[in-house]
Amino acid sequence: MKYKILILVGVVFLITFYVTRDTIFAQGGNPFGGRITYREVCACSNNMYLRVSAPRGGEFMYQPGHTKLYEFGQIRENIWLLGLWQGQQVCRQPSGDGCHTVHTGNLIRMTGTSR
C-alpha cells in the first residue's frame, strides 16, 4: 500500500513538472531570474538595460509597452525578477553626433518583481 501511494505521488509530480514546463515555453520565452545588480535608463531607445545576478541571470532589456510587468512592478537595483525573455534589444544613448548603441540584452517578455 505504501509503495502504491509513493508511486502515485511520484507520477503526479512528474506530470505536474512536465505540464508546467511546457506551459512556460508555450508562452514564448526563455526563463530567467535573479537580483537586479545594475540598471541604466536608455534615453534614445526609451527602455532600460538591466544586469541580473544568479541563479539565472544575464543582461536584459526592459521595454515599456512590450514587457508585461506583474505585481509590485519595481524595476530598480536590488529587486528580484522572475520571468521570460525572447529575442534581443539594444540600449541607445545620446552622444555628440546622435545616438549610439551602448548595450545589447535579452528582451524581457514578462516579469514579476519582489517588493
C-alpha positions as CSV (number, residue, x, y, z in Angstrom):
1,M,0.0,0.0,0.0
2,K,2.8,2.4,0.9
3,Y,4.6,1.8,-2.4
4,K,1.4,2.4,-4.4
5,I,1.0,5.8,-2.7
6,L,4.7,6.7,-3.3
7,I,4.4,5.7,-6.9
8,L,1.2,7.8,-7.3
9,V,2.8,10.8,-5.7
10,G,5.8,10.4,-8.0
11,V,3.7,10.1,-11.1
12,V,1.6,13.2,-10.2
13,F,4.9,15.2,-9.5
14,L,6.3,14.2,-12.9
15,I,3.1,15.1,-14.8
16,T,2.9,18.4,-13.0
17,F,6.5,19.2,-13.8
18,Y,6.2,18.4,-17.5
19,V,2.9,20.3,-17.9
20,T,4.2,23.4,-16.1
21,R,7.4,23.3,-18.1
22,D,5.5,23.0,-21.4
23,T,3.2,25.9,-20.4
24,I,6.2,28.2,-19.7
25,F,7.8,27.5,-23.0
26,A,4.4,27.8,-24.8
27,Q,4.3,31.4,-23.5
28,G,7.1,32.1,-26.0
29,G,10.2,32.7,-24.0
30,N,13.2,31.5,-22.0
31,P,13.1,31.6,-18.2
32,F,15.3,33.9,-16.2
33,G,15.5,35.1,-12.6
34,G,17.8,36.8,-10.2
35,R,18.5,40.2,-8.5
36,I,19.0,43.4,-10.5
37,T,22.6,44.4,-9.8
38,Y,22.8,47.3,-12.3
39,R,20.2,49.4,-14.1
40,E,20.6,52.0,-16.8
41,V,17.9,54.1,-18.4
42,C,18.5,54.3,-22.2
43,A,17.5,57.8,-23.3
44,C,17.4,57.3,-27.1
45,S,15.7,53.9,-27.2
46,N,13.3,54.6,-24.3
47,N,14.0,51.3,-22.4
48,M,16.2,50.1,-19.6
49,Y,19.3,47.9,-19.5
50,L,19.4,45.5,-16.6
51,R,22.2,43.3,-15.3
52,V,20.7,40.4,-13.3
53,S,22.6,38.1,-11.0
54,A,22.3,34.3,-10.5
55,P,20.6,31.9,-10.3
56,R,19.6,32.5,-13.9
57,G,21.0,36.0,-14.7
58,G,22.4,37.9,-17.6
59,E,21.9,41.1,-19.5
60,F,18.3,42.1,-20.1
61,M,16.3,44.9,-21.6
62,Y,13.0,46.1,-20.1
63,Q,10.9,47.7,-22.8
64,P,7.8,49.7,-21.6
65,G,4.8,48.8,-23.8
66,H,6.3,45.4,-24.7
67,T,7.3,43.9,-21.4
68,K,4.4,42.7,-19.3
69,L,5.1,43.8,-15.8
70,Y,3.3,41.9,-13.0
71,E,2.6,42.7,-9.3
72,F,4.9,45.0,-7.4
73,G,6.3,46.4,-10.7
74,Q,9.6,47.6,-9.4
75,I,12.4,47.8,-11.9
76,R,15.4,49.1,-9.8
77,E,18.6,47.8,-8.2
78,N,18.4,45.0,-5.5
79,I,15.0,43.9,-6.6
80,W,14.5,40.3,-7.6
81,L,12.9,39.4,-11.0
82,L,11.4,36.2,-12.4
83,G,10.1,36.0,-15.9
84,L,10.6,35.1,-19.6
85,W,12.7,36.7,-22.3
86,Q,12.6,36.3,-26.0
87,G,14.8,38.0,-28.6
88,Q,17.3,40.8,-28.3
89,Q,17.1,44.6,-27.8
90,V,19.6,47.4,-27.7
91,C,20.2,50.3,-25.4
92,R,21.0,53.5,-27.2
93,Q,22.4,56.6,-25.5
94,P,22.9,60.1,-26.9
95,S,26.4,61.2,-27.9
96,G,27.9,64.2,-29.7
97,D,26.6,63.2,-33.2
98,G,23.4,61.4,-32.4
99,C,22.6,58.1,-30.6
100,H,24.8,55.1,-30.3
101,T,24.3,51.5,-29.1
102,V,26.0,51.0,-25.7
103,H,24.4,47.7,-24.5
104,T,22.6,44.7,-26.0
105,G,20.4,42.4,-23.9
106,N,17.7,39.8,-23.9
107,L,14.3,41.4,-24.3
108,I,12.1,40.7,-21.3
109,R,8.7,39.5,-22.4
110,M,7.1,39.3,-19.0
111,T,8.3,39.6,-15.4
112,G,7.3,39.8,-11.8
113,T,9.3,41.5,-9.1
114,S,9.8,41.3,-5.4
115,R,8.6,44.1,-3.1
